Amino acid sequence: MNKTELIDHIAQQADISKTAAARALEAVIGGVRATLEKGDSVTLVGFGTFAVGERIARTGRDPRTGAAITIEAAKIPKFRAGKALKDALN
């Protein structure tokens, strides 16, 4: 399912227009993004938790030349599925 299909699904399930569904989806995504940018986590009970992870700096290899390169530390988004979502899939 892509974003357009998700908007269609939301509009149908909530009995709202596609425009309103698109605004609602953008609001949710924007809220999650803003919270993660602050370094906090977002927990949706029954679905899962979005959090920020830390990746330490490390040494890697350039695949073309084989030369050693330094890969900088980075913050990465993480998602941990909740129990209800795991149970629904199994």
C-alpha distances in whole Angstrom, upper triangle without the diagonal:
4,7,8,6,7,10,10,10,12,15,15,15,18,19,19,19,16,18,19,15,15,18,17,14,16,19,17,16,20,21,20,20,24,25,24,26,29,28,27,25,22,22,20,22,20,17,18,20,20,23,25,26,29,29,33,34,35,37,35,35,35,33,35,39,39,40,39,37,37,33,33,32,29,27,23,20,20,18,20,18,20,22,20,17,19,21,18,16,20
4,6,5,6,9,10,11,12,14,15,16,18,20,19,18,14,16,17,14,13,16,16,12,14,17,16,14,17,19,18,18,22,23,22,24,27,27,26,24,22,22,21,23,22,18,19,21,19,22,24,25,28,28,32,33,34,36,34,34,33,32,34,37,37,39,38,36,35,32,31,31,27,25,22,19,20,18,20,19,22,24,23,19,21,23,21,19,23
4,5,5,6,9,10,10,12,14,15,16,18,16,15,12,13,14,11,9,12,12,9,10,14,13,11,14,17,16,16,19,21,20,22,25,25,25,23,20,21,19,22,21,18,19,20,18,21,23,25,28,28,32,33,35,36,35,36,35,34,36,39,39,40,39,36,35,32,31,30,27,25,22,19,20,18,21,20,22,25,23,20,22,25,22,21,25
4,5,5,6,9,10,11,12,14,15,16,15,13,9,11,13,10,8,12,13,10,12,15,15,14,17,19,19,19,22,24,24,25,28,29,28,26,23,24,22,25,24,21,22,23,22,25,26,29,31,32,36,37,38,40,38,39,37,37,38,41,42,43,42,40,39,35,35,34,30,28,25,23,23,22,24,23,25,27,25,22,25,27,24,23,27
4,5,5,6,9,10,11,12,14,15,15,14,10,13,14,11,11,14,14,12,14,17,16,16,19,21,20,21,24,25,25,27,30,30,29,26,24,24,21,24,22,19,21,23,22,25,27,29,32,33,37,38,39,41,39,40,39,38,39,43,43,44,43,41,40,37,36,35,32,30,26,23,24,22,23,22,23,25,23,20,23,24,21,20,24
4,5,5,6,9,10,10,12,14,13,13,10,12,13,9,9,12,11,9,11,14,13,13,16,17,17,18,21,22,22,24,27,27,26,23,20,20,18,20,19,16,18,20,19,22,24,27,30,31,35,36,38,40,38,39,39,38,40,43,43,44,43,40,39,36,35,34,30,27,24,21,21,19,21,19,20,23,20,18,20,22,19,19,23
4,5,5,6,9,10,10,12,10,9,6,9,9,6,6,9,9,7,10,12,12,12,15,17,17,18,21,22,23,24,27,28,26,24,21,22,19,22,21,18,20,22,21,24,26,29,32,33,37,38,40,42,40,42,41,40,42,45,45,46,45,42,41,37,37,35,31,29,26,23,23,21,23,22,23,25,23,20,24,25,22,22,26
4,6,5,6,9,10,10,10,9,6,10,11,8,9,12,12,11,14,16,16,16,19,21,21,22,25,26,26,28,31,31,30,28,24,24,22,24,23,20,23,24,24,27,29,32,35,36,40,41,43,45,43,44,43,42,44,47,47,48,48,45,44,40,40,38,35,32,29,26,26,24,26,24,25,27,24,22,25,26,22,23,26
4,5,5,6,8,10,10,11,9,12,12,9,11,14,12,11,14,16,15,16,19,20,20,22,25,25,26,28,30,31,29,26,23,22,19,21,19,17,20,22,22,26,28,31,34,35,39,41,42,44,43,44,43,42,44,48,48,49,48,45,44,40,40,38,35,32,29,25,25,22,24,21,22,23,21,18,21,22,19,19,23
4,5,5,6,8,8,9,8,11,9,6,8,11,9,8,12,13,12,14,17,17,18,20,22,23,24,26,28,28,27,24,21,20,17,19,18,16,19,21,21,24,27,30,33,35,38,40,42,44,43,45,44,43,45,48,48,49,48,45,44,40,39,37,34,31,28,24,24,22,23,21,21,23,20,18,22,23,20,21,24
4,6,5,6,5,6,5,8,8,5,8,11,10,10,13,15,15,16,19,20,21,22,24,25,27,28,30,31,29,27,24,24,20,22,22,20,23,24,24,28,30,33,36,38,42,43,45,47,46,47,47,46,48,51,51,52,51,48,47,43,42,40,37,34,31,28,28,25,27,25,25,27,24,22,25,26,23,24,28
4,6,5,7,8,8,12,11,9,12,14,13,13,17,18,18,19,22,23,23,25,27,28,29,31,33,34,32,29,26,25,22,23,22,21,24,26,26,30,32,35,38,40,44,46,47,49,48,49,48,48,49,53,53,54,53,50,49,45,44,43,39,36,33,30,29,27,28,25,25,27,23,22,25,25,22,23,26
4,6,8,10,11,14,12,10,13,15,13,13,17,18,17,19,21,22,22,24,26,27,28,30,32,32,30,27,24,23,19,20,19,18,21,23,24,28,31,33,37,39,42,45,46,49,47,49,48,48,50,53,53,54,52,50,48,45,44,42,38,35,32,28,28,25,25,23,22,24,20,19,22,22,19,21,24
4,5,9,10,12,10,8,12,13,11,12,16,16,15,18,20,20,21,23,25,25,27,29,31,31,29,27,23,22,19,20,19,19,22,24,24,28,31,33,37,39,43,45,47,49,48,50,50,49,51,54,54,55,53,50,49,45,44,42,38,35,32,29,28,25,26,24,23,25,22,21,24,24,21,23,27
4,7,9,12,10,9,13,14,13,14,18,18,18,20,22,23,24,26,28,28,30,32,34,35,32,30,26,26,22,24,23,22,25,27,28,31,34,37,40,42,46,48,50,52,51,52,52,51,53,56,56,57,56,53,52,48,47,45,41,38,35,32,32,29,30,27,27,28,25,24,28,28,25,26,30
4,7,8,6,7,10,11,10,12,15,15,16,18,20,21,22,24,26,27,28,30,32,33,31,29,26,25,22,24,24,23,25,27,27,30,33,36,39,41,45,47,49,51,50,51,50,50,52,55,55,56,54,51,50,46,45,43,39,36,34,31,31,29,30,28,28,30,27,25,29,29,26,28,31
4,5,5,6,9,10,11,12,14,15,17,18,20,21,23,24,26,27,29,30,32,33,32,30,27,27,24,27,26,25,27,28,28,31,33,36,39,41,45,46,48,50,49,50,49,49,50,53,54,54,53,51,49,46,44,43,39,36,34,31,31,29,31,29,30,32,29,27,31,32,28,30,33
4,5,5,6,9,10,10,12,14,15,16,18,20,21,22,24,26,27,28,30,32,30,29,25,26,23,26,26,24,26,27,26,29,31,34,37,38,42,43,45,47,46,47,46,45,47,50,50,51,50,47,46,42,41,40,36,34,31,28,29,27,29,28,28,31,28,26,29,30,27,28,32
4,5,5,6,9,10,11,12,14,15,16,18,20,21,22,24,26,27,29,30,29,28,25,26,24,27,27,25,26,27,26,29,30,33,36,38,41,43,45,47,45,47,46,45,47,50,50,51,50,47,45,42,40,39,35,33,31,28,29,28,30,29,30,32,30,28,31,33,30,30,34
4,5,5,6,9,10,10,12,14,15,16,19,20,21,23,24,25,27,29,27,26,23,24,21,24,25,23,25,25,24,27,29,32,35,37,41,42,45,47,46,47,46,46,48,51,51,51,50,47,46,42,40,39,35,32,30,27,28,26,28,27,28,30,28,26,30,31,28,29,33
4,5,5,6,9,10,11,12,14,15,17,18,20,21,23,24,26,27,26,24,21,21,19,21,22,20,22,22,22,25,27,30,33,35,38,40,42,45,43,45,44,44,46,49,49,49,48,45,43,40,38,37,33,30,28,25,25,23,25,24,24,27,24,23,26,27,25,26,29
4,5,5,6,9,10,11,12,14,15,16,18,20,21,22,24,26,25,23,20,22,20,23,23,20,22,22,21,24,25,28,31,33,36,38,40,42,41,42,41,41,43,46,46,46,45,42,41,37,36,34,31,28,26,23,24,23,25,24,25,28,26,24,27,29,26,27,30
4,5,5,6,9,10,10,12,14,15,16,18,20,21,22,24,23,22,19,21,19,22,23,21,22,22,21,23,25,28,31,33,36,38,40,42,41,43,42,42,44,47,47,47,46,43,41,37,36,34,30,28,26,23,24,23,25,25,26,29,27,25,28,30,28,29,32
4,5,5,6,9,10,11,13,14,15,17,19,20,21,23,21,20,17,18,16,19,20,18,19,19,18,21,23,27,30,32,35,37,40,42,41,43,43,43,45,47,47,47,46,43,41,37,36,34,30,27,25,22,22,21,23,22,22,25,23,22,25,27,25,26,29
4,5,5,6,8,10,11,12,14,16,17,18,20,21,20,18,15,17,15,18,18,16,17,17,16,19,21,24,27,29,32,34,36,39,38,40,39,39,41,44,44,44,43,40,38,34,33,31,27,24,22,19,19,18,20,19,20,23,22,20,23,25,23,23,27
4,5,5,6,8,10,10,12,14,15,16,18,20,19,18,16,18,16,20,21,18,19,18,16,19,20,23,26,28,31,33,35,37,37,38,38,38,40,42,42,42,41,38,36,32,31,29,25,22,21,18,19,19,21,21,22,26,24,22,25,28,26,26,30
4,6,5,6,9,10,10,12,14,15,17,19,17,16,14,16,15,18,20,18,18,17,16,18,19,23,26,28,31,33,36,38,38,40,39,40,42,44,44,44,42,39,37,33,31,29,26,23,21,18,20,19,21,21,22,25,24,22,26,28,26,27,30
4,5,5,6,9,10,11,12,14,16,17,15,14,11,12,11,15,16,14,14,14,12,15,17,20,24,26,29,32,34,37,36,38,38,39,41,43,43,43,41,38,36,32,30,28,24,21,19,16,17,15,18,17,18,21,20,19,22,24,23,23,27
4,5,5,6,9,10,11,12,14,15,15,13,11,13,13,17,18,15,14,14,11,14,15,18,21,23,27,28,31,33,33,35,35,35,37,40,39,39,37,34,32,29,27,25,21,18,16,13,14,14,17,17,18,22,21,19,22,25,23,23,27
4,5,5,6,9,10,10,12,14,14,13,12,15,15,19,20,18,17,16,13,14,15,19,21,23,27,28,31,34,33,35,35,36,38,40,40,39,38,34,32,29,26,25,21,18,17,14,16,16,19,20,21,25,24,22,25,28,27,27,30
4,5,5,6,9,10,11,13,11,11,9,12,12,16,18,16,15,13,11,13,14,18,21,23,26,29,31,34,34,37,37,38,40,42,42,41,39,36,33,30,27,25,21,18,17,14,16,15,18,19,19,23,22,21,24,26,26,26,30
4,6,5,6,9,10,11,9,8,6,10,11,14,16,14,12,10,8,9,11,15,18,20,23,26,28,31,31,34,34,35,37,39,39,38,36,33,30,27,25,22,19,15,14,11,12,12,14,15,16,20,20,19,21,24,23,24,27
4,5,5,6,9,10,10,10,9,13,14,18,20,17,15,13,10,10,10,14,16,18,22,24,26,29,29,31,31,32,35,37,36,36,34,30,28,24,22,20,16,13,12,9,12,13,16,18,19,23,23,21,24,27,26,26,29
4,6,5,6,9,9,10,10,14,15,19,22,19,17,15,12,12,12,15,17,20,23,25,28,31,31,34,34,35,37,39,38,37,35,32,29,26,23,21,17,14,14,12,15,16,18,20,21,25,25,24,26,29,29,29,32
4,5,5,7,6,7,7,11,13,16,19,17,15,12,9,9,10,13,16,19,22,24,27,30,31,34,34,36,38,40,39,38,35,32,29,26,23,20,17,14,13,11,13,14,16,18,19,22,23,22,24,27,27,27,30
4,5,5,5,6,8,11,14,17,19,17,14,11,8,6,6,10,12,15,18,21,23,27,27,30,31,32,34,36,35,34,32,29,26,22,20,17,14,10,10,8,10,11,14,17,18,22,23,21,23,26,26,26,29
4,5,7,9,11,15,17,21,23,21,18,15,11,10,8,11,13,15,18,20,23,26,27,30,30,32,34,35,34,33,31,27,25,21,18,16,13,10,10,10,13,15,18,20,22,26,27,25,27,30,30,30,33
4,6,9,11,15,18,21,23,21,19,15,13,11,9,12,14,17,19,21,25,28,29,32,33,34,37,38,37,36,33,30,26,23,20,17,15,11,13,12,14,16,19,21,22,26,27,26,28,31,31,31,34
4,7,10,13,17,19,22,20,17,13,11,8,6,9,10,14,16,19,22,25,27,30,31,33,35,36,35,34,31,28,25,22,19,15,13,9,11,10,12,14,16,19,20,24,25,24,25,29,29,29,32
4,7,10,13,16,19,17,14,11,9,7,7,10,13,16,19,22,25,28,29,33,34,35,38,39,38,37,34,31,28,25,22,19,16,12,12,11,12,13,14,17,17,21,22,22,23,26,27,27,30
4,7,10,13,15,14,11,7,6,4,7,10,13,17,20,23,25,29,30,33,34,35,38,39,38,37,35,32,29,25,23,20,17,13,12,10,9,10,11,13,14,17,19,18,19,22,23,24,26
4,7,10,12,11,8,6,5,7,10,13,16,19,23,26,28,32,32,35,36,37,39,41,40,40,37,34,31,28,26,23,19,16,14,11,11,10,11,12,12,16,16,16,18,20,21,22,24
4,6,9,8,6,4,6,9,12,15,18,21,25,28,30,34,34,37,38,38,41,43,42,42,39,37,34,30,28,25,22,18,17,13,12,10,9,10,9,12,13,13,15,17,18,19,21
4,6,5,5,6,8,12,15,18,22,24,28,31,33,36,36,39,39,40,43,45,44,44,41,39,36,33,31,28,25,21,19,15,14,11,10,10,8,11,11,11,14,15,15,17,19
4,5,6,8,11,14,18,20,24,26,30,33,35,38,38,41,42,42,45,47,46,46,44,41,39,35,34,31,28,24,22,18,16,13,11,10,7,9,8,10,12,13,14,16,18
4,6,9,13,16,19,21,25,27,31,34,36,39,38,41,42,42,45,47,46,46,44,42,40,36,35,32,29,25,23,19,17,13,11,8,5,6,5,6,9,10,10,12,14
4,7,10,13,17,19,23,25,28,31,33,36,35,38,39,38,41,44,42,43,41,39,37,33,32,29,26,23,20,16,14,10,9,6,5,8,6,5,9,10,10,12,14
4,7,10,14,15,19,21,25,28,30,32,32,35,36,36,39,41,40,40,38,36,33,30,29,26,23,19,17,13,10,7,6,4,4,8,9,7,9,12,13,13,16
4,6,10,12,16,18,22,25,27,30,30,33,34,35,38,40,38,38,36,33,31,27,26,23,20,16,14,10,8,6,5,6,7,11,12,11,13,16,16,17,19
4,7,10,13,16,19,22,25,28,28,30,31,32,35,37,36,35,33,30,28,24,23,20,16,13,11,7,6,5,7,9,10,14,15,14,15,18,19,19,21
4,7,10,13,16,19,22,25,26,29,30,31,34,35,34,33,31,28,25,22,20,17,14,10,9,6,5,6,8,11,13,16,18,17,18,21,22,22,24
4,7,10,13,16,19,22,23,26,27,28,31,33,31,30,28,25,22,18,16,13,10,6,6,5,6,9,11,14,16,20,22,20,21,24,25,25,27
4,7,10,13,15,19,20,23,24,26,29,30,28,28,25,22,19,16,14,11,8,6,5,6,6,10,11,15,17,21,23,21,21,25,26,25,27
4,6,10,12,16,17,21,22,24,27,28,26,25,22,19,16,13,11,7,6,5,6,9,10,13,15,19,21,24,27,25,25,28,30,28,30
4,7,9,12,13,17,19,21,24,24,22,21,18,16,13,10,9,5,5,6,7,10,11,15,17,20,23,26,28,27,26,30,31,29,31
4,6,10,12,16,18,20,23,23,21,20,16,14,11,9,7,5,7,9,11,14,15,19,20,24,26,29,32,30,29,33,34,33,34
4,7,10,13,15,18,21,20,18,17,13,11,7,6,5,4,8,11,13,16,18,21,23,27,30,32,35,33,32,36,37,35,37
4,6,10,13,15,18,18,15,14,10,9,6,5,7,7,11,14,15,19,19,23,25,28,31,34,36,34,33,37,38,36,37
4,7,10,13,15,14,12,10,7,6,5,6,9,11,13,17,18,21,22,26,28,31,34,36,39,37,35,39,40,38,39
4,7,9,12,12,9,8,6,5,6,6,10,12,14,18,18,21,22,25,27,30,34,36,38,36,35,38,39,36,38
4,6,9,8,5,6,5,6,8,9,13,16,17,21,21,24,25,28,30,33,36,39,41,38,37,40,41,38,39
4,6,6,5,5,6,6,10,10,14,17,18,22,22,25,26,29,31,34,38,40,42,39,38,42,42,39,40
4,6,5,8,10,10,13,13,17,20,21,23,23,25,27,29,31,34,37,40,41,38,37,41,41,38,39
4,6,8,11,12,15,16,19,22,23,26,26,28,30,32,35,37,41,43,45,41,40,44,44,41,42
4,5,9,10,14,16,19,22,24,27,27,30,31,34,37,39,43,45,47,44,43,46,47,44,45
4,7,9,13,14,18,21,23,26,26,29,30,33,35,37,41,43,45,42,41,45,45,42,43
4,6,10,12,16,19,21,25,25,29,30,33,35,38,42,44,46,43,42,46,46,44,45
4,7,10,13,16,19,22,23,26,28,31,33,36,39,42,44,41,40,44,45,42,43
4,6,10,13,15,19,20,24,25,29,31,34,37,40,42,40,39,42,43,41,42
4,6,9,12,16,17,21,23,27,29,32,35,38,40,38,37,41,42,40,41
4,7,9,13,14,17,19,23,25,29,32,35,37,34,34,38,38,36,38
4,6,10,12,16,18,22,24,28,31,34,36,34,34,37,38,36,38
4,7,10,14,16,19,22,25,28,31,33,31,31,35,36,34,36
4,6,10,13,16,19,22,25,28,31,28,28,32,33,31,33
4,7,10,13,16,20,22,25,27,25,26,29,30,29,31
4,6,10,13,16,19,23,25,22,23,26,27,25,28
4,7,10,13,16,20,21,19,20,23,23,22,25
4,7,10,13,16,18,16,16,20,20,19,22
4,6,9,13,14,12,13,16,17,16,18
4,7,10,12,10,10,14,15,14,16
4,7,8,6,7,10,11,11,13
4,6,5,6,9,10,11,13
4,5,5,6,9,10,11
4,5,5,6,9,10
4,5,5,6,9
4,5,5,6
4,5,5
4,6
4
